Amino acid sequence: MKIGQKITIGFLAVVAIFAIFGYSIYLNEKSIEVVTSNFSDEIVIELNTLQELKSSTLTVLSSTMEVVLIMDERNFIEQQQQQQIENELKIEEKEILQGKRNFENAFDVLYDLAHDDPFEVDRANKIKEKWNIFLSLSEELIKAKESGISGIEILELKEKLKVAETNLLKLIDDALEHEFDEVIAAGRIIDSSFSTNFQLILWGIVFVVIASIIIGLVISNSISKPITKLKRVANDLNKGLFDTKIVIESNDEIGEFSKAFDSVANTMKKNQVLIKKQLVKLEVIDKQKEEFAAMISHELKTPLVPIKFLCEMLTEGSVFGKLTTKQLGSIDEIDRNATRLERLISDILDAQKLDMKKLIFNLEKFNLAEFMERMESDLSPLMKNKAIEFEIKKADSVELESDEYRIHQVIDNLVRNAVDFVPEKTGKIEIGSQIKDGKVEFYVKDNGIGIAKDMHSKLFKKFYQVDTSPTRSHGGTGLGLVICKGLIEGLGGKIWLDSEEGEGSTFYFSIPAATQK
């Protein structure tokens, strides 16, 4: 069975369980709906109707008492206020009339809701009877007041009206209380149904979660077990144990993958033998290349020694006699090119040693201030041909422990680069150093042509030249900055630059004040 089929079956099983519990909840919801639909609308209408009966009764009573009060006032007011009193009486009479209509309409609704239920019909008839008594006393009180009766008789009528109102309202309140009791009873049924629903949902969630976990474990176990075996075999292969066999009896994609994996392992085993043979050959070739490079560099440097020596002897004139100015110029050109060739050979040899990580660093203690003074005397002659202004900032007199020769080599390389790119007669080169956070930071600053920002990342790559035109005036292999970077990183430091085109350049490098051996 494929992995996708296993997952699909598991998913359908979980969906089926959800469907069963969902249907149970749906049936319970339907029962709640039946209970609710049987009484909700009718109960609400009946409650509103009874409230309307009560409100109408209070309206009639209030307006009746207001009419009696206005009639009492009418006997004591002046002639010009009679019209206002009459208007107030009409308003109250309208209120009484409206109250009667509202009561009658509400009672008709109440009677219709009785549905031939003996209890409901009897309750409605009693309310109607009490209403008629109340209405009769109200009309009697108003007529008595209109006929001029006052005193004890009016007070008695008022008392009777209040008693009738109390009896009517009590009957309505009893009906309201009865309806509220029915609402509460129905609410209990609904609460019970909701509680059942909640329990169904809760148990459904628990059961589905448990079922999902079991199904998930079964499916994942059928997938994870062979994958664990494959992982163990992969670890063995990573350790070079190519004889490990993969035994996975499965008809799904993992089984197919294990067969392919086993085939790859066999291929890797064969390749390992070939790689070992190739490594042996490469080690031999590498050794031969190293020996060849050492031999070539030695052989190339050997003829340079007598060339430089003879140039020096010819320049002095003590052995071969005095030379003309033109001859001395030619000898000087030969000497400078021999020196340049010697530097190129040294650069190639150093670059190769750095690549092979076979460059040896000789760590020793030296004074920073004295080192910078030596740099000044060593590099000052380079400035004469172009009349460059050369300045070395005074350094702190502190002890460093590093490879003095290699640091000298880096600064020398950076200064020679600067000499090539600063203008003649107006050129300026500055060297400085400072101690910062247990490190010594050097810089070489010039006012040369500068380097565009997009070239900064390429400067420390092998054989890269800022000027690549066929007519470039500056020589070199493009290894100088690569060697500088390798030397500084070999001493545990880093090198970087700050330059913009047309604004000169400043090369920085920092190394630990005490390099770890």
MILONU-121526 format. One record per residue (C-alpha): residue number from 1; y, x negated, z negated. Coordinates in Angstrom, 2 decimals. Layout:
REM residues N
NUM,Y,X,Z
...
END
This chain:
REM residues 517
1,0.00,0.00,0.00
2,3.44,-1.34,0.97
3,6.11,-2.01,-1.67
4,8.36,0.64,-0.15
5,5.57,3.23,-0.42
6,4.98,2.37,-4.08
7,8.68,2.77,-4.89
8,8.86,6.04,-2.92
9,5.87,7.55,-4.80
10,7.37,6.51,-8.13
11,10.73,8.00,-7.18
12,9.11,11.30,-6.09
13,7.18,11.49,-9.38
14,10.40,11.15,-11.39
15,12.11,13.74,-9.16
16,9.19,16.18,-9.71
17,9.50,15.83,-13.48
18,13.22,16.44,-13.24
19,12.58,19.52,-11.09
20,10.14,21.02,-13.63
21,12.55,20.68,-16.53
22,15.45,21.76,-14.33
23,13.62,24.98,-13.42
24,12.87,25.67,-17.12
25,16.56,25.28,-17.92
26,17.43,27.56,-15.00
27,15.14,30.34,-16.32
28,16.71,30.08,-19.77
29,20.17,30.21,-18.22
30,19.18,33.40,-16.40
31,18.13,34.98,-19.71
32,21.53,34.09,-21.17
33,23.21,35.58,-18.15
34,21.25,38.84,-18.57
35,22.19,39.10,-22.25
36,25.81,38.34,-21.51
37,26.12,40.70,-18.53
38,24.66,43.60,-20.57
39,27.51,43.73,-23.03
40,30.35,41.37,-22.16
41,32.51,43.56,-19.88
42,31.83,46.79,-21.76
43,32.47,45.26,-25.18
44,35.75,43.73,-24.05
45,36.92,47.04,-22.57
46,35.89,48.94,-25.69
47,37.66,46.50,-27.99
48,40.81,46.68,-25.88
49,40.59,50.49,-25.86
50,40.29,50.71,-29.63
51,43.23,48.33,-30.00
52,45.22,50.56,-27.64
53,44.33,53.62,-29.76
54,45.52,51.82,-32.86
55,48.70,50.64,-31.15
56,49.46,54.13,-29.81
57,48.97,55.64,-33.28
58,51.36,53.13,-34.83
59,53.88,53.72,-32.03
60,53.84,57.52,-32.59
61,54.14,57.08,-36.35
62,56.96,54.55,-36.07
63,58.90,56.64,-33.56
64,58.38,59.83,-35.61
65,59.79,58.16,-38.72
66,62.66,56.76,-36.64
67,63.47,60.29,-35.34
68,63.53,61.65,-38.88
69,65.79,58.79,-39.99
70,68.17,59.32,-37.06
71,68.33,63.06,-37.84
72,69.25,62.19,-41.41
73,72.04,59.92,-40.17
74,73.29,62.53,-37.68
75,74.59,64.70,-40.48
76,76.91,61.99,-41.77
77,78.40,60.41,-38.66
78,81.66,61.09,-36.89
79,81.98,63.14,-33.70
80,82.41,60.16,-31.31
81,79.08,58.66,-32.41
82,77.10,61.84,-31.72
83,76.34,60.81,-28.15
84,74.92,57.47,-29.30
85,72.66,59.26,-31.77
86,71.48,61.65,-29.08
87,70.62,58.71,-26.83
88,68.65,57.04,-29.61
89,66.77,60.29,-30.25
90,65.84,60.56,-26.57
91,64.56,56.97,-26.59
92,62.37,57.63,-29.60
93,61.11,60.90,-28.13
94,60.11,58.95,-24.98
95,58.33,56.42,-27.19
96,56.39,59.25,-28.91
97,55.53,60.81,-25.56
98,54.41,57.45,-24.16
99,52.33,56.81,-27.30
100,50.60,60.15,-26.84
101,49.84,59.39,-23.19
102,48.54,55.93,-24.02
103,46.29,57.36,-26.72
104,44.95,60.07,-24.42
105,44.25,57.57,-21.63
106,42.58,55.13,-24.01
107,40.51,57.92,-25.55
108,39.30,59.00,-22.10
109,38.12,55.44,-21.46
110,36.44,55.34,-24.89
111,34.67,58.63,-24.24
112,33.45,57.43,-20.85
113,32.04,54.26,-22.47
114,29.99,56.38,-24.90
115,27.37,56.98,-22.13
116,25.93,59.99,-23.96
117,25.11,57.71,-26.93
118,25.10,60.15,-29.90
119,26.66,57.57,-32.23
120,29.40,56.62,-29.78
121,30.12,60.29,-28.87
122,30.30,61.31,-32.55
123,32.63,58.38,-33.32
124,34.89,59.34,-30.41
125,35.01,63.00,-31.50
126,35.96,62.01,-35.07
127,38.74,59.78,-33.75
128,39.96,62.66,-31.56
129,39.86,65.05,-34.53
130,41.83,62.68,-36.78
131,44.28,62.06,-33.92
132,44.92,65.78,-33.47
133,45.62,66.12,-37.23
134,47.93,63.13,-37.15
135,49.73,64.39,-34.03
136,50.09,67.90,-35.45
137,51.69,66.56,-38.67
138,54.02,64.35,-36.65
139,55.26,67.31,-34.60
140,55.53,69.46,-37.72
141,57.67,66.82,-39.47
142,60.04,66.56,-36.51
143,60.38,70.38,-36.19
144,61.01,70.70,-39.92
145,63.75,68.11,-39.70
146,65.28,69.84,-36.66
147,65.37,73.18,-38.49
148,67.32,71.60,-41.31
149,64.63,71.48,-43.94
150,65.02,68.55,-46.32
151,64.15,67.44,-49.79
152,60.71,67.73,-51.31
153,59.17,69.54,-48.31
154,60.07,66.70,-45.95
155,58.72,64.15,-48.40
156,55.43,66.07,-48.63
157,55.15,66.18,-44.81
158,55.81,62.43,-44.66
159,53.08,61.84,-47.23
160,50.61,63.97,-45.30
161,51.50,62.14,-42.07
162,50.91,58.74,-43.74
163,47.55,59.95,-45.10
164,46.55,61.24,-41.63
165,47.67,57.92,-40.08
166,45.65,55.97,-42.66
167,42.52,58.06,-42.02
168,42.89,57.65,-38.24
169,43.47,53.91,-38.45
170,40.56,53.50,-40.86
171,38.28,55.24,-38.39
172,39.56,53.00,-35.55
173,39.24,49.86,-37.71
174,35.66,50.85,-38.59
175,34.93,51.20,-34.88
176,36.50,47.79,-34.21
177,34.47,46.21,-37.01
178,31.30,47.75,-35.58
179,32.09,46.35,-32.12
180,32.85,42.91,-33.59
181,29.49,43.00,-35.34
182,27.85,43.65,-31.98
183,29.75,40.71,-30.47
184,28.61,38.43,-33.31
185,25.01,39.59,-32.88
186,25.17,38.92,-29.13
187,26.77,35.54,-29.85
188,23.84,34.62,-32.06
189,21.46,35.46,-29.21
190,23.50,33.30,-26.82
191,23.69,30.46,-29.36
192,19.94,30.63,-29.76
193,19.50,30.50,-25.98
194,21.89,27.57,-25.70
195,20.05,25.80,-28.52
196,16.80,26.30,-26.62
197,18.48,24.98,-23.50
198,19.74,21.91,-25.35
199,16.27,21.21,-26.72
200,14.80,21.58,-23.24
201,17.40,19.17,-21.83
202,16.88,16.69,-24.70
203,13.09,16.71,-24.41
204,13.39,16.63,-20.65
205,15.57,13.50,-20.81
206,13.17,11.85,-23.27
207,10.13,12.72,-21.19
208,11.78,11.65,-17.91
209,12.93,8.35,-19.45
210,9.43,7.63,-20.78
211,7.82,8.64,-17.50
212,10.33,6.55,-15.55
213,9.64,3.52,-17.76
214,5.88,3.89,-17.34
215,6.13,4.40,-13.57
216,8.63,1.53,-13.31
217,6.40,-0.79,-15.32
218,3.40,0.04,-13.17
219,5.30,-0.55,-9.92
220,7.18,-3.63,-11.16
221,3.98,-5.12,-12.56
222,2.31,-4.74,-9.18
223,5.27,-6.57,-7.63
224,6.19,-9.10,-10.35
225,2.69,-10.48,-10.96
226,2.23,-11.93,-7.46
227,5.87,-13.09,-7.45
228,5.25,-14.95,-10.73
229,2.25,-16.63,-9.13
230,4.38,-17.59,-6.15
231,7.04,-19.00,-8.47
232,4.45,-21.10,-10.31
233,3.12,-22.42,-7.00
234,6.68,-23.13,-5.81
235,7.31,-25.15,-9.00
236,4.12,-27.13,-8.35
237,5.24,-27.78,-4.78
238,8.62,-28.88,-6.08
239,6.83,-31.42,-8.28
240,4.88,-32.67,-5.27
241,1.57,-30.99,-6.19
242,0.71,-29.83,-2.66
243,-2.98,-29.20,-3.44
244,-2.12,-26.01,-5.37
245,-3.68,-22.91,-3.79
246,-2.18,-19.43,-3.68
247,-4.64,-16.65,-4.49
248,-2.95,-13.23,-4.15
249,-5.09,-10.25,-3.13
250,-2.50,-7.75,-2.02
251,-2.07,-5.70,1.13
252,1.71,-5.39,0.84
253,4.56,-7.63,2.01
254,4.00,-10.03,-0.90
255,0.42,-10.61,0.24
256,1.68,-11.38,3.74
257,4.38,-13.64,2.31
258,1.83,-15.52,0.16
259,-0.24,-16.30,3.27
260,2.86,-17.60,5.04
261,3.81,-19.54,1.89
262,0.34,-21.11,1.77
263,0.74,-22.18,5.39
264,4.13,-23.73,4.59
265,2.59,-25.59,1.62
266,-0.08,-27.09,3.89
267,2.62,-28.13,6.36
268,4.64,-29.68,3.54
269,1.59,-31.62,2.41
270,1.18,-33.07,5.89
271,4.89,-33.79,6.13
272,4.86,-35.56,2.77
273,2.46,-38.14,4.13
274,4.67,-38.63,7.19
275,7.81,-38.85,5.04
276,6.27,-41.52,2.81
277,5.45,-43.58,5.87
278,8.99,-43.08,7.22
279,10.50,-44.05,3.85
280,8.60,-47.31,3.88
281,9.89,-48.01,7.39
282,13.45,-47.04,6.40
283,13.36,-49.30,3.36
284,12.29,-52.19,5.59
285,15.02,-51.34,8.14
286,17.59,-50.98,5.36
287,16.69,-54.38,3.96
288,16.82,-55.89,7.43
289,20.21,-54.26,8.02
290,21.52,-55.65,4.75
291,20.24,-59.11,5.56
292,21.64,-58.84,9.09
293,25.08,-57.76,7.81
294,25.14,-60.58,5.28
295,24.08,-63.07,7.95
296,26.62,-61.75,10.50
297,29.47,-61.78,8.00
298,28.52,-65.33,6.94
299,28.19,-66.51,10.52
300,31.49,-64.89,11.50
301,33.30,-66.40,8.53
302,31.82,-69.90,9.08
303,33.84,-70.77,12.23
304,36.99,-69.35,10.63
305,37.01,-72.07,7.96
306,37.51,-75.01,10.38
307,39.91,-72.92,12.50
308,42.15,-72.27,9.51
309,41.77,-75.87,8.29
310,42.73,-77.30,11.70
311,45.69,-74.92,11.91
312,46.90,-76.22,8.58
313,46.42,-79.87,9.67
314,48.24,-79.26,12.95
315,51.12,-77.57,11.16
316,51.55,-80.47,8.70
317,51.66,-83.06,11.57
318,50.41,-85.93,9.39
319,47.15,-86.34,11.29
320,47.79,-85.19,14.86
321,51.49,-85.91,15.00
322,54.50,-83.66,15.23
323,54.29,-80.50,17.34
324,57.04,-78.70,19.16
325,58.47,-75.41,17.87
326,56.61,-73.49,20.56
327,53.35,-75.23,19.66
328,53.89,-74.51,15.95
329,54.47,-70.85,16.81
330,51.16,-70.71,18.67
331,49.35,-72.44,15.79
332,50.88,-69.89,13.39
333,49.69,-67.03,15.62
334,46.16,-68.51,15.63
335,46.21,-68.84,11.83
336,47.43,-65.27,11.29
337,44.79,-63.80,13.59
338,42.08,-65.90,11.91
339,43.23,-64.54,8.54
340,43.24,-61.02,9.96
341,39.70,-61.48,11.32
342,38.58,-62.80,7.92
343,39.99,-59.68,6.23
344,38.29,-57.38,8.76
345,34.92,-59.07,8.13
346,35.43,-58.76,4.35
347,36.36,-55.06,4.73
348,33.21,-54.28,6.75
349,31.02,-56.13,4.23
350,32.67,-54.39,1.25
351,32.37,-50.96,2.94
352,28.67,-51.54,3.51
353,28.10,-52.61,-0.09
354,29.95,-49.54,-1.34
355,27.81,-47.29,0.86
356,24.66,-48.91,-0.51
357,26.08,-48.86,-4.07
358,25.40,-52.59,-4.30
359,28.95,-53.77,-4.92
360,29.05,-55.71,-8.20
361,32.02,-55.36,-10.58
362,32.87,-58.25,-12.91
363,34.46,-56.76,-16.01
364,36.67,-59.06,-18.06
365,39.69,-58.89,-20.33
366,43.14,-59.70,-18.91
367,46.80,-59.07,-19.75
368,48.53,-56.36,-17.69
369,51.99,-58.00,-17.73
370,50.59,-61.36,-16.66
371,48.50,-59.67,-13.94
372,51.60,-57.97,-12.48
373,53.48,-61.28,-12.49
374,50.65,-62.89,-10.51
375,50.73,-59.99,-8.06
376,54.44,-60.62,-7.49
377,53.91,-64.30,-6.65
378,50.88,-63.52,-4.45
379,52.51,-60.71,-2.46
380,56.08,-61.94,-2.13
381,55.28,-64.13,0.94
382,54.22,-60.97,2.83
383,57.80,-59.70,2.71
384,59.50,-62.65,4.43
385,58.83,-61.85,8.10
386,60.43,-58.38,7.87
387,62.96,-59.27,5.11
388,61.56,-56.47,2.89
389,63.11,-55.80,-0.53
390,60.23,-56.26,-2.97
391,60.28,-55.20,-6.65
392,57.64,-55.18,-9.35
393,58.52,-53.16,-12.44
394,57.99,-54.97,-15.71
395,54.61,-54.02,-17.21
396,53.54,-53.57,-20.82
397,51.88,-56.59,-22.40
398,48.53,-54.93,-23.15
399,44.94,-56.07,-22.85
400,42.80,-54.38,-20.20
401,39.08,-54.70,-19.64
402,38.22,-54.19,-15.99
403,37.62,-56.07,-12.72
404,40.90,-57.94,-12.16
405,39.89,-59.18,-8.71
406,39.08,-55.66,-7.41
407,42.32,-54.21,-8.80
408,44.17,-57.08,-7.10
409,42.28,-56.24,-3.88
410,43.35,-52.56,-4.04
411,47.03,-53.34,-4.67
412,47.00,-56.04,-2.00
413,45.55,-53.55,0.50
414,48.11,-50.87,-0.36
415,51.01,-53.34,-0.16
416,49.86,-54.70,3.21
417,49.69,-51.11,4.53
418,53.22,-50.51,3.24
419,54.47,-53.71,4.90
420,53.18,-52.42,8.25
421,55.03,-49.12,8.02
422,58.42,-49.93,6.42
423,61.42,-50.76,8.66
424,62.45,-54.37,9.23
425,65.34,-55.68,7.05
426,65.91,-52.30,5.32
427,62.35,-51.88,4.06
428,61.69,-51.45,0.32
429,58.41,-51.73,-1.57
430,58.04,-51.16,-5.32
431,55.02,-51.70,-7.57
432,54.71,-50.43,-11.12
433,52.26,-49.50,-13.87
434,52.11,-47.57,-17.12
435,49.62,-46.79,-19.89
436,48.90,-43.08,-20.30
437,46.15,-41.39,-22.40
438,43.89,-44.45,-22.53
439,44.29,-45.12,-18.81
440,46.47,-47.50,-16.78
441,48.22,-45.91,-13.80
442,49.47,-48.10,-10.92
443,51.68,-47.09,-8.02
444,52.85,-48.65,-4.73
445,56.00,-47.00,-3.36
446,57.68,-47.61,0.03
447,60.44,-46.18,2.22
448,58.32,-46.20,5.38
449,57.66,-43.54,7.98
450,55.73,-41.33,5.54
451,52.58,-39.31,6.14
452,52.40,-35.63,7.12
453,50.80,-33.31,4.52
454,48.01,-32.24,6.85
455,46.85,-35.86,7.14
456,46.48,-36.54,3.40
457,42.89,-35.29,3.20
458,41.83,-37.50,6.16
459,43.32,-40.79,4.96
460,40.33,-41.77,2.82
461,37.78,-41.19,5.59
462,36.15,-44.11,7.41
463,37.92,-45.50,10.48
464,40.76,-42.95,10.28
465,44.12,-44.15,11.67
466,47.42,-42.34,11.10
467,48.58,-43.62,14.51
468,45.76,-43.12,17.05
469,47.81,-43.71,20.19
470,46.71,-46.49,22.59
471,50.06,-48.23,22.04
472,49.88,-48.28,18.23
473,51.51,-51.36,16.74
474,49.41,-51.57,13.56
475,45.92,-53.05,13.52
476,43.01,-52.55,11.16
477,39.58,-50.93,11.09
478,40.57,-47.87,9.13
479,38.41,-49.04,6.21
480,41.16,-50.23,3.87
481,41.83,-46.95,2.05
482,38.10,-46.11,2.07
483,37.41,-49.41,0.27
484,40.29,-48.77,-2.15
485,38.87,-45.33,-3.01
486,35.34,-46.75,-3.46
487,36.58,-49.59,-5.69
488,38.73,-47.31,-7.89
489,35.96,-44.72,-8.30
490,33.51,-47.55,-9.04
491,35.81,-48.54,-11.93
492,35.80,-44.94,-13.21
493,39.23,-43.96,-11.84
494,40.83,-41.96,-9.03
495,43.37,-42.53,-6.24
496,45.89,-40.14,-4.66
497,49.22,-40.12,-2.82
498,52.56,-38.34,-2.61
499,54.14,-38.49,0.83
500,56.03,-36.47,3.42
501,56.76,-37.40,7.00
502,60.01,-39.41,7.26
503,60.41,-39.78,3.47
504,58.19,-42.74,2.60
505,54.94,-42.80,0.62
506,53.76,-43.46,-2.91
507,50.09,-44.28,-3.55
508,48.83,-43.88,-7.12
509,45.58,-44.92,-8.75
510,44.46,-44.84,-12.36
511,41.54,-46.55,-14.13
512,40.35,-46.61,-17.74
513,42.04,-49.31,-19.82
514,38.53,-50.37,-20.81
515,35.93,-49.70,-18.10
516,32.43,-48.88,-19.38
517,29.87,-51.54,-18.49
END
